[in-house]
Amino acid sequence: SSSSSIRKAALSSEAGLVSLLRSLGEDQVGGAAADRLRAEIERLEQEAALVDYEDMEEEEEEHLETQGHSTKKSWEDDYVLKQAFSAIVPAFDPRPGRTNVPQIQDFEVPPPGSEEEHSLRKPPSIPSSHPEVKLALSIKYGEHELAMDEGSRSIFYYVQKLSEKADQSKVLKKLWEQTFSLVYRDSNSTTSEGFHKWSLEYVIKHIGTPKLPKSDFIIYLQKMAKVSWLKKWKLHGPLKAVKKNRNCQHLVSAYRDYCCRPHGRVCVSEEPPVEVEGQLAQLWDLLSLLKTLHSYSNEGGSFDVSLEEFCSKKLVNKLIQQIHDPLVLASGSTPEWCHFLSASFPLLFPFEVREVFFACTAFGASRSIMWLQKRRDELMERIRGSSGHRKDDQHEVHIGRLKQDRVRLPRCQDMLSWAQAVLNAHAEKKSVLEVEFVDEEGTGLGPSLEFYALVAAELQQRALGMWLCDDWLGEEPDQSPEVDLGQGARPPGHYVQRKEGLFPAPWPQDSPELRSVCKLFELLGMFVAKCIQDGRRVDLPLAPAFFKLMCTAAFYG
């Protein structure tokens, strides 16, 4: 178009001038001028990239219009934005002539050690002749704006978060009649609430230079961050004193922590998640006292109080109310207090309620929807059973089916390497992992359970160096019996067998084998997480001390 041509001509003339200045050499231009020159070059290259992208869009639209198609469609044309769930396939349609998507689909896993496996661990690189333009998305209502900085969250989740900041009495009563705007802008120039003014890479590169003076940086943090966070990083106080006593490396570390603060993530901590005061501080002190008394009651002794006395019936009812809300579960918009209280103060809820809450919220929106559908089917089955007839409901609606990824593996001695390749490729997926062995007829649940059992046995090998090996103290190895954990009979000492259970072995921090052992524990974490997600039970005798170390925040120090 004419406008883009004019912009291109202007950019070409400016780029020619900048190229001429660049040819003079940065040493002739000067330090500050060279910095301004580099910034101007980056700006021009980004604008050129945007102009090229707009031209490509216009050419594509013109090509489609010449073929009788039109791509221009305004938002007001009853356009519905639908969310796609990767772990859900459409429900089975029994009507004749309907094509149904298979529930079980093949999932290819590259062999261990191949180039394809290494490429899965690296983020895909997008070659481009222009610098990448990073955009930040936010949602806006009136004067309030909130950064949408978690890609896994739904839009409804941010609508609820924004309603908490705005006047709830006006927004929540007519939520579906309000207009919420989605705003995107350059991530390096965002200064709204929830955004960071500079990217971490920009701060690392330019802190302490004329592009980013220390005084401007400290003023920004003192304005945006909480007082408790500033005191933690020793950035609270007069600007002159902070600037003198804090070097650039300290400021970069503080900004890295500021940018990586958890948004909506559950943190089990002995400290309050925010700076509390007034009645909220008194409530926090009361909950901390109850937690301390609960721990004394578990230890026994003279202080013996029934654990049921610590449960709050009102909070339990509120949590069950959130669980029974399909919209909240399907959109992943459960209030943060549900996650925080159930994780930091589990004594307030009985185990059965916490177990149900974990099952319906811990594995993403796809699993939450399937949990709701299963609960509804069970309810309908009880109603039909009580009425004495099993007439099919013509109005019964199924949202979909949980997808099953089928992996074919060879049965070999190096099962642990194959398990690592499978879990690395499938760790972030919410679909069910189903395993079949090559050249074997078995399919379905049986081979999958056998795969989990074999991997659990291989993780208990003594040669891996993961676990304490004091099971032979005071005994002769030759008198120990052979052990079979699924891979056939193994000689004595092949697996770690401790009466107290499996506990991590200590390793020197400078040991060359420490990295490989840490990788094995990372594999163990993915393996246990996949077992919990898919409901697979495995024989993995962890020591109670190790299990308590993973589940109790008090051990983290």
C-alpha positions in Angstrom: 0.0 0.0 0.0 1.0 3.7 -0.3 1.3 4.2 3.4 3.7 1.3 3.8 5.7 2.4 0.8 6.1 5.9 2.4 7.1 4.3 5.7 9.6 2.1 3.9 11.1 5.1 2.0 11.5 7.0 5.3 13.1 4.0 7.0 15.4 3.5 4.1 16.6 7.1 4.2 17.1 6.9 8.0 18.9 3.6 7.7 21.2 5.0 5.0 22.1 7.9 7.3 22.7 5.5 10.2 24.8 3.2 8.0 26.9 6.3 7.1 27.4 7.1 10.7 28.3 3.5 11.5 31.0 3.5 8.8 32.7 6.3 10.7 33.4 4.0 13.5 32.3 4.0 17.1 35.6 5.3 18.3 35.1 8.5 16.2 31.5 9.0 17.3 32.1 8.7 21.0 30.9 6.5 23.9 27.5 8.1 24.6 26.8 8.9 21.0 27.7 5.3 20.1 25.1 4.0 22.6 22.5 6.3 21.1 23.5 5.1 17.6 23.1 1.5 18.6 19.7 2.2 20.1 18.6 4.0 16.9 19.8 1.1 14.8 17.8 -1.4 16.9 14.7 0.8 16.7 14.9 1.1 12.9 15.4 -2.6 12.5 12.3 -3.4 14.6 10.2 -1.0 12.6 11.4 -2.5 9.4 10.4 -5.9 10.7 6.9 -4.7 11.5 6.6 -3.1 8.1 7.6 -6.3 6.3 5.1 -8.3 8.4 2.3 -5.8 7.5 3.2 -6.1 3.8 3.1 -9.9 3.9 -0.4 -9.7 5.5 -1.6 -7.3 2.9 -0.3 -9.5 0.0 -1.9 -12.6 1.5 -5.3 -10.8 1.8 -5.1 -9.5 -1.7 -4.3 -13.0 -3.0 -7.3 -14.5 -1.2 -9.6 -11.7 -2.3 -8.6 -12.3 -6.0 -9.8 -15.9 -5.5 -13.1 -14.9 -4.0 -12.2 -15.2 -0.4 -12.1 -12.5 2.3 -10.1 -12.6 5.5 -11.3 -9.4 6.9 -13.7 -10.0 9.7 -14.5 -7.6 12.6 -14.9 -8.8 16.2 -18.6 -7.8 16.2 -19.6 -10.4 13.6 -20.6 -12.9 16.2 -17.1 -14.3 16.3 -16.6 -16.8 19.1 -13.1 -17.5 20.5 -12.9 -21.1 21.5 -10.3 -22.7 23.7 -8.7 -25.9 22.4 -7.7 -28.7 24.8 -4.8 -30.8 23.6 -5.7 -33.7 25.9 -9.4 -34.0 25.0 -10.8 -35.5 21.8 -14.5 -34.9 20.8 -17.1 -37.2 22.3 -18.0 -40.4 20.4 -21.0 -39.8 18.1 -22.9 -43.1 17.4 -25.0 -41.7 14.6 -24.4 -43.3 11.1 -22.1 -41.5 8.8 -20.3 -39.6 11.6 -16.5 -39.5 11.6 -15.0 -39.9 15.1 -11.5 -39.0 16.2 -9.8 -42.1 17.7 -9.2 -41.8 21.4 -5.9 -43.7 21.2 -3.3 -42.1 19.0 0.3 -43.1 18.4 3.0 -41.0 20.0 6.5 -41.2 18.4 9.5 -41.1 20.8 13.0 -40.8 19.4 15.4 -43.5 20.5 17.7 -42.7 23.4 20.9 -40.8 22.4 19.6 -39.9 19.0 19.8 -36.3 17.5 16.0 -36.1 17.6 16.0 -36.6 21.4 18.5 -33.8 21.9 16.5 -31.5 19.7 13.5 -32.0 21.9 15.4 -30.6 24.9 16.4 -27.5 23.1 13.9 -24.7 22.4 13.2 -24.2 18.7 15.3 -21.4 17.1 13.5 -19.2 14.6 15.9 -17.8 12.1 15.2 -14.2 11.2 17.0 -11.4 9.6 15.4 -8.9 12.0 15.4 -8.7 15.8 12.5 -10.5 17.4 9.7 -8.3 18.7 8.4 -9.5 22.1 4.9 -8.5 22.9 3.2 -8.4 26.3 -0.5 -9.1 26.8 -2.7 -7.5 29.4 -6.4 -7.2 30.2 -8.0 -3.8 30.9 -11.3 -2.7 32.5 -11.8 1.0 33.1 -8.6 2.4 34.7 -7.5 -1.0 35.9 -5.0 -3.1 33.9 -3.6 -6.5 34.7 -0.7 -8.3 33.0 -1.6 -11.7 31.5 1.9 -13.2 32.3 0.9 -16.8 32.6 0.2 -18.5 29.3 -1.5 -21.5 30.8 -4.2 -19.4 32.5 -7.6 -18.7 30.8 -9.0 -15.3 30.1 -11.8 -15.8 32.6 -9.1 -16.2 35.3 -7.7 -12.8 34.6 -11.3 -11.4 34.4 -11.8 -12.6 38.0 -8.4 -11.2 39.1 -9.2 -7.8 37.5 -12.6 -7.8 39.2 -10.8 -8.0 42.6 -8.9 -4.8 41.8 -12.0 -3.0 40.5 -15.2 -2.3 42.2 -16.5 -5.8 42.8 -20.1 -4.7 43.6 -20.4 -3.3 40.1 -18.4 -5.8 38.1 -19.4 -9.1 39.6 -23.1 -8.5 39.5 -23.1 -7.8 35.7 -19.9 -9.7 34.8 -21.2 -10.9 31.4 -22.4 -7.4 30.5 -19.1 -5.7 31.0 -16.5 -5.1 28.3 -12.9 -6.1 29.0 -10.2 -5.0 26.6 -7.2 -7.1 25.6 -4.1 -4.9 25.1 -0.7 -5.9 23.7 2.4 -3.8 23.6 6.2 -4.0 23.4 7.4 -5.9 26.5 10.4 -3.6 26.9 8.1 -0.5 27.2 5.4 -1.8 29.5 4.9 -0.1 32.8 1.4 -1.1 33.8 0.7 -3.0 37.0 2.1 -6.5 36.8 4.5 -5.7 34.0 8.3 -5.1 34.3 9.6 -2.0 32.8 12.8 -3.6 31.4 13.6 -7.1 30.4 16.1 -9.0 32.4 18.5 -9.2 29.5 18.3 -5.4 29.0 19.1 -4.9 32.7 22.1 -7.2 32.6 23.5 -5.5 29.6 22.9 -1.8 30.4 22.7 -1.5 34.2 25.1 1.3 35.3 25.4 2.8 31.8 23.8 6.0 30.5 21.0 3.8 29.1 20.0 2.6 32.5 21.5 4.6 35.4 21.6 3.0 38.8 19.6 5.8 40.3 16.7 5.4 37.8 16.7 1.7 38.4 16.6 2.0 42.2 13.9 4.6 42.1 11.7 2.3 39.9 12.1 -0.7 42.3 11.4 1.5 45.4 8.2 2.7 43.7 7.0 -0.7 42.4 8.1 -3.3 45.0 6.8 -4.0 48.4 8.6 -2.7 51.5 9.3 -6.3 52.8 10.9 -7.2 49.5 13.0 -4.0 49.5 14.2 -4.8 53.0 15.1 -8.3 52.0 17.4 -7.1 49.2 18.6 -4.1 51.3 17.2 -1.6 48.8 15.0 0.3 51.3 16.3 3.7 52.5 17.7 6.9 51.0 18.6 6.7 47.3 22.1 8.0 47.9 23.0 5.4 50.5 21.4 2.5 48.5 23.2 3.6 45.3 26.6 3.7 47.1 26.3 0.4 49.0 24.7 -1.8 46.2 26.7 -2.7 43.2 25.3 -3.6 39.7 25.6 -7.4 40.3 23.5 -7.1 43.5 20.9 -5.0 41.6 20.7 -7.6 38.8 20.2 -10.4 41.3 17.4 -8.4 43.0 15.7 -7.7 39.6 15.9 -11.3 38.7 14.1 -12.2 41.9 11.6 -9.4 41.3 10.8 -10.6 37.7 10.5 -14.3 38.8 8.1 -13.7 41.7 5.4 -16.4 41.5 2.0 -15.1 40.2 -0.8 -17.4 41.3 1.7 -20.2 42.1 1.3 -22.0 45.4 4.3 -21.5 47.8 4.3 -23.5 51.0 6.0 -21.1 53.4 6.2 -20.2 57.0 6.0 -16.5 56.0 2.9 -14.7 54.7 2.8 -14.4 50.9 2.2 -10.7 51.1 2.8 -7.9 53.6 0.0 -8.2 56.1 -1.2 -5.8 58.8 -4.2 -5.2 61.0 -6.7 -7.9 61.3 -5.1 -9.9 58.5 -1.8 -10.0 60.6 -3.8 -11.3 63.6 -5.4 -14.0 61.5 -2.0 -15.1 60.2 -0.6 -15.3 63.7 -3.7 -17.4 64.8 -3.2 -19.8 61.9 0.5 -20.1 62.6 -0.3 -20.9 66.3 -2.8 -23.6 65.2 -0.2 -25.1 62.9 2.2 -25.3 65.8 -0.3 -26.9 68.1 -1.2 -29.4 65.4 2.4 -30.5 65.0 2.6 -31.0 68.8 -0.6 -33.1 68.7 0.9 -35.3 66.0 3.9 -36.0 68.1 1.8 -37.3 70.9 2.7 -36.8 74.6 0.7 -34.8 77.1 -0.8 -32.5 74.4 -3.3 -34.8 72.8 -6.1 -33.1 70.8 -8.2 -34.8 68.1 -7.1 -33.7 64.6 -10.8 -33.1 63.7 -10.8 -30.2 66.1 -8.5 -28.3 63.9 -10.8 -28.5 60.8 -12.8 -25.4 59.9 -16.3 -26.4 58.8 -17.0 -23.0 57.2 -13.8 -23.2 55.2 -14.5 -26.8 54.2 -17.9 -25.8 52.9 -16.4 -22.8 51.0 -13.8 -25.1 49.4 -16.4 -27.7 48.4 -18.5 -24.9 46.9 -15.6 -23.9 44.7 -15.1 -27.6 43.7 -18.7 -27.9 42.6 -18.5 -24.8 40.3 -17.9 -26.2 36.8 -17.0 -22.8 35.3 -14.3 -22.1 37.9 -12.7 -25.6 37.5 -12.9 -25.7 33.7 -11.3 -22.3 33.3 -8.7 -22.8 36.0 -10.0 -19.9 38.0 -10.0 -21.3 41.5 -9.3 -18.6 44.0 -5.8 -18.4 45.3 -6.9 -18.8 48.9 -8.0 -22.4 48.1 -4.5 -23.4 46.9 -2.7 -21.5 49.6 -4.6 -22.6 52.6 -4.8 -26.3 51.5 -1.0 -26.3 50.9 0.2 -24.1 53.8 -2.4 -25.0 56.4 -3.8 -28.5 55.5 -5.0 -29.0 59.1 -8.0 -26.8 58.3 -9.4 -29.4 55.9 -9.9 -33.1 56.2 -7.8 -35.4 54.0 -10.8 -36.5 51.8 -11.6 -32.9 50.8 -7.9 -32.1 50.1 -7.6 -35.2 48.0 -10.7 -34.3 45.9 -9.4 -30.7 45.5 -6.0 -32.0 44.4 -7.6 -34.4 41.9 -9.7 -31.8 40.2 -7.3 -28.9 40.1 -3.7 -30.1 40.0 -3.5 -31.4 36.4 -4.8 -28.6 34.2 -8.1 -27.7 32.6 -8.4 -30.8 30.5 -8.2 -33.1 33.5 -10.5 -30.9 35.4 -13.2 -31.1 32.7 -12.8 -34.9 32.6 -13.2 -35.0 36.3 -16.4 -33.0 36.1 -17.7 -35.2 33.4 -16.9 -38.4 35.4 -18.5 -37.0 38.5 -21.7 -36.1 36.6 -21.8 -39.6 35.0 -21.5 -41.2 38.4 -24.3 -39.0 39.7 -26.6 -39.9 36.8 -25.8 -43.6 37.4 -26.9 -43.3 41.0 -30.1 -41.6 40.0 -30.9 -44.2 37.4 -30.1 -47.0 39.9 -32.4 -45.6 42.5 -35.2 -45.2 40.0 -35.0 -48.8 39.0 -34.7 -48.3 35.2 -31.7 -47.6 32.9 -33.4 -45.6 30.2 -30.8 -43.6 28.2 -31.1 -39.9 28.5 -31.7 -38.3 25.1 -30.4 -35.0 26.4 -27.2 -36.4 28.0 -24.2 -34.4 26.8 -20.5 -35.5 26.9 -17.9 -32.9 26.4 -15.2 -35.3 25.1 -12.9 -38.1 25.9 -9.5 -38.1 27.5 -6.8 -38.6 24.8 -4.4 -41.6 25.2 -0.9 -41.4 23.7 0.4 -44.9 22.7 4.1 -45.4 22.8 5.8 -48.6 21.4 9.0 -49.5 23.1 11.4 -52.5 22.8 11.8 -54.8 25.7 15.5 -54.5 26.5 18.0 -54.3 29.4 18.3 -50.5 28.9 14.8 -49.8 30.0 15.8 -46.7 32.1 17.2 -44.9 29.0 13.9 -45.5 27.1 11.9 -44.4 30.1 13.9 -41.1 30.2 13.3 -40.5 26.5 9.6 -41.2 26.9 9.1 -39.0 30.0 11.2 -36.1 28.5 8.9 -36.1 25.5 5.7 -36.6 27.4 6.3 -34.8 30.7 4.2 -31.7 29.9 1.3 -33.4 28.2 -2.0 -34.0 30.1 -3.1 -37.0 28.0 -2.8 -40.6 29.3 0.5 -42.4 28.6 -0.1 -45.9 27.3 2.8 -48.2 26.6 3.1 -51.3 24.3 6.1 -53.5 23.7 7.4 -54.2 20.2 6.5 -57.6 18.8 4.2 -58.4 21.6 0.4 -58.8 21.5 -0.4 -57.2 24.8 -2.1 -53.8 24.7 -4.0 -51.5 27.0 -3.6 -51.3 30.8 -1.5 -54.5 31.3 1.7 -53.5 29.4 1.4 -49.9 30.7 1.4 -51.1 34.3 4.3 -53.5 33.5 6.3 -50.5 32.1 5.8 -48.5 35.3 6.8 -51.5 37.4 10.0 -52.1 35.4 11.0 -48.5 35.6 10.4 -48.4 39.4 12.6 -51.5 39.7 15.4 -50.0 37.6 15.4 -46.8 39.7 16.3 -48.9 42.7 19.6 -50.2 41.2 22.6 -49.9 43.5 24.9 -49.0 40.6 23.0 -45.8 39.9 24.4 -44.2 43.1 21.1 -42.6 44.1 20.4 -44.3 47.4 22.1 -45.0 50.7 23.4 -48.6 50.6 23.8 -49.8 54.2 21.7 -53.0 53.8 24.7 -55.3 54.0 26.2 -54.0 57.2 27.2 -57.0 59.4 26.2 -59.5 56.8 27.9 -61.5 54.1 26.9 -60.7 50.6 27.1 -64.3 49.4 24.3 -65.3 51.8 21.8 -62.8 50.5 19.1 -64.2 48.3 18.5 -63.3 44.7 15.9 -60.6 44.0 13.3 -60.4 41.2 11.6 -57.0 40.8 10.2 -57.7 37.3 13.3 -58.0 35.1 14.1 -61.5 36.2 16.3 -62.8 39.1 19.2 -60.5 39.9 22.3 -61.3 41.9 22.5 -60.2 45.5 23.2 -56.5 45.8 21.8 -55.5 42.4 19.0 -53.5 44.0 19.1 -51.4 47.2 17.0 -53.0 49.9 16.9 -51.1 53.2 14.6 -51.8 56.1 14.1 -48.0 56.5 13.4 -47.5 52.8 15.1 -45.6 50.0 16.9 -42.4 51.1 19.1 -40.2 48.8 22.9 -40.8 49.2 25.0 -37.8 50.0 27.5 -36.7 47.3 30.4 -34.2 47.4 29.5 -31.0 45.5 32.6 -31.3 43.4 32.0 -35.0 42.4 32.0 -35.6 38.6 29.1 -38.0 39.0 26.9 -35.5 40.8 25.3 -34.2 37.6 24.2 -37.6 36.4 22.7 -38.5 39.8 20.8 -35.2 39.8 19.5 -36.1 36.3 18.2 -39.5 37.7 16.4 -37.7 40.5 14.8 -35.4 37.9 13.7 -38.6 36.1 12.3 -39.9 39.3 10.3 -36.7 39.8 8.8 -36.9 36.3 8.1 -40.6 36.8 6.2 -40.1 40.1 4.3 -37.1 38.7 3.1 -39.2 35.7 2.1 -42.0 38.1 0.0 -39.6 40.2 -1.5 -38.0 37.1 -2.6 -41.2 35.4 -3.4 -43.0 38.6 -0.7 -45.7 38.4 0.5 -47.5 41.5 4.1 -48.6 41.7 6.3 -50.3 44.2 8.8 -47.6 45.2 9.6 -48.0 48.9 10.7 -44.5 49.8 11.9 -43.9 53.3 9.4 -42.1 55.5 12.1 -39.5 56.3 12.6 -38.8 52.6 8.9 -38.6 51.9 8.4 -36.2 54.8 11.4 -34.1 53.6 9.6 -33.7 50.2 6.2 -32.9 51.7 7.0 -30.8 54.7 8.1 -27.2 54.3 9.7 -27.1 57.8 12.6 -29.1 56.5 13.5 -26.6 53.8 15.1 -24.2 56.3 
